[in-house]
Amino acid sequence: MIYEHINYQISDHIATITLNQPDRLNALTPLMRKEFLDAMVVSDNDSDVRVIVITGAGRGFCSGGDMKAMSQATAKGGRDAFNERVTPIRDKVVLAMRNATKPVIAAVNGAAAGAGMNIALACDIRIASKTARFGQTFSRRGLHPDWGGTYFLPRIVGMAKACELIWSGRMIDSDEALSLGIVSELTEPEELMNRTLAMAKSFADGPPIAIQLAKRAMYKAENTDLREALEFETFAQNLAQGTEDAKEGIRAFVEKREPEFNGR
């Protein structure tokens, strides 16, 4: 798959999407948005892909919206013209990330600001370099959070802390991000992708159907009561128990060996 503003590659059932405008700290150009959406859809529909990793090229993860493109678009067509062009793509990308049937891991290699932070928050898991920084920097530009920030951040850090971070627009370092639960793990910069891919491979080696059902169950449970959550668990367990992977998992346990799952 060939793109201009992202890189896309598949190895060991892991699709890696790399935002690739390093000279601009991977600011979200209109083309990058479109390519990002396409790569998400392609990877989620590819039966060979079991895990999706998102990262940035160079020293930044994503610095947010392309301010230069925004300024030019606003000058030519006004605020409404700019929003009309980018909003549907932006929302579709976020929904594609959250609705992806496969685990989505962010490898945050540097600054994740504004929309860049919210792209990371839209992933299921975030691993960060110790040099990474995060910020809801919209208020510093007189803008409102987008890319799901008002949805994801309060669910991760709690409402009061989300209010503080969004209203202040301040950047936080990786240690604070870890303490707030924004990231699951910190690594040395040079070890970030190795650690992220090792985690991704541990998921990719697992039973794809059971993992996909568990992902769906957990996000569904966020907005349902206990009874509904239990009912969906029973439904999902019945599906999983009927798969070849479940039979293989049980055989492997009895035979004292590692299972080999094939996604059937």
N, C-alpha and C positions, 0 to 999 in steps of 0.2 A: 504494500500500500504506500503510495507516494503522496506526500503533502508538502506544502511550502512553509507553513508556520508551526507545524508540529512534526515530531518524529513518531513513527509507529512501528513496533516490532513484536514478534511473538516467539517465545522460546520456552520449552518445558511447560506448555499449557498456560503460560503467563503472557498477557498482552501488556506492553509498557507504552504508555502515551506520554511523550515528553513535550511540554510547551517549549517552543524553540525559536525565541527571539531574544537571545541572551544579551545582546547589546542594549536592549530596552527593558531588561529584567523581566522578560516574558509578559509584557503588558498585553492585554487582550485586544488585539486588532479585530476588526470585523471578520477577516478571513480566518483568523485563529479560532474564533467562536464557531464558525461553520465547520471547520475541520475537526475541532474538538467534538462537536455533536456527532459528526459522521463517524469518527473513530469510536465513540462510546456505543453507538448503535451497531456498528460492524462487530466490535469485540463481544458485545452481549449476545449477538445472534450467531456467533461463530462457535460451533460445537467443539472445536479444538481448544477454545479458551475457557479456562476454569477460574482464573483470577485476573483482575485488572489493576495495574499499578499506574499512578499518575505522579509525575515529577516535573521539574523544570530544568532547562539547560543552563549551564553557567553558574553564576553565584546567587541567582534568585529563583524562588519558586514561581511566584507571579506577583507583580507589583500592582495588579488591579486593572482597571480600565485604562485604555490608551488615551491619556489626556489630550495629546496632540490631535488624534482622530476625532475626539469629542469636540474639541474647540473648532476644528475645521467644519465638522458636520453642523454644529450649532450656528456657525457664521453663514453657512450656505442655506440651511433649511429651517433653522430654529430648533428649539428644544423638542417640539413635537415630532419633527421629521427624524431627528436622531433616535428618539425613543421608539418610534414606529419601526425603524429599521432593526434595532438591536434587541428590543425587549423579547420578542417571540423566540429568538435564538437563545438568549440567556436563560429564559425559563425552561426551554426544552432541554438545554444541557443539564441544568440542575435536576430536572425530573428524570432524565435518562440516567444520571448518576445514582439518584436515590432508588429508582425503580429497577436498576440493573439486577438481574437474578444472581449475579456472581459477586463474590467479595471484591470490594474496591478499596485499595490501600493508597494513601498519600505518602510519598517520600518527600518530605519538606526539606529542601536543601539550602534554603536561604530565606530572604524576606517573603512573607506572605501577607500582603497588605490589601485592604479593601476587598474587592471581589476575589483576590487571590486567597485571602484567609477563608472566605466562604466556600470557595472550591474545595479547600482542604477539609472544611467542616462537613461538606456534603459527602465525603468519603466515609466508609464504615470505620476505618482505622487510620490513625496518623502516626507515623514514625518521623522524628525530626533530627536533623543535624544539631549539634550543640551551638552552631552559629545561626540557627534559624531565628527569625523574629516574626511576630504576629501583630496585626493591628486592624481594628475597624476604623480606618482612617477617613471614612466618608465625611464626618462632621467637619474635618479640617478643610474640606473643599466645599462646604455648604451643601452637601449631598446627603441623601437618605440611603441606608444600607440596602443592597440588593443581593442577588445570587443566593437568597435564602438565609441571610444573616440573622434576621429577626426570628426566624423559625429555629435554626440550628443552635445558635449560641445560648439562648436561655435554657435549652434542654440539656446542654452539656455543663454549663457553669452555674446555672441558677439565674433567676430573674434579676436579682439585685446586682450581681457582678456583671451580667450582660448589659444592664443599664449603664453601669460605670464605664465599661469598655467602649460601648457604642457612643455615649454622649461625650466622652473625653477624646476619643479618637487616638488614644495613646498607644504606642507600640510596647509590646511586652517581649521579654527574652524567652529563650527556650526553657529555662528552669521554671519560670512562672507559668508557662504554658503546660508544663508537666504537672505542676502542683495543682492546677485548675482542672486537670483531666482533659485538656484540649488535645494533648498528644499522649500516646501510650508508652512511648519509649524514646530516649535520646541516645544518639550515637556520635562518635567522632565523625567529622565530615567525610573522611575517606572511606568509612565503613558503612555509610548510609545505605547505598544501593545493595551492598552485599547482605546486610541485615534485612532489608525490606524484601529482597528476592528470596531469602531463606524462609521468611515467614510466609510469603506468597506460595512458595513451593510446598510448604507443610500443608497449606490449604488445598493446593492443586493435587497433591497426592491423596487427599481424602475423598470421600464419596460425594460426587458433585450434586446428586439429587438431594441427599440428606442435608447438605450444607445450604443449598438453595432454599429448601423448605424451611430450614431453621432461620435463615435471614428473613424470609417473608414473615414468619411467625413473630420474630422479635419486633419488627417494625409495626406489624399489625397490632401487637399487644400494647404498644405505646398509646393507642387511641381506643382501646376496648376495655371492658371490665374483665375480671378474673374468669367468669363463666365462659365468655366468648373466647378468651385465650386458651382455656382448657379444651374447649370444643375444637378449636383449630389444631391444637397439639395432637388430639386424637386422630383427626383427619390426616394430618401430615405423617404421623407415626404409621398409620395404616398403609399409606402410600409407600413410605420408605421400606416397611417390612416386606413389601411385595417385590422389591427390586433385586436384581442379581447381585448388586453391591452388598445388600444386607446378608444374603446367603454367603457371599464370599467373606464378609467380615466375621460371621459366626464360624465358618470353616477355619479361617486363619487363627481365630482364638483357640479353637479346639486343637489345632495342629501346631500351636505355639510358633507361629511365623507372622511376618508382616503381611497385611492384606494387599491385594492389587485391585484397585477399583477401576472400573471401566465406564462408569456413568450410565449403566443400564439397570 
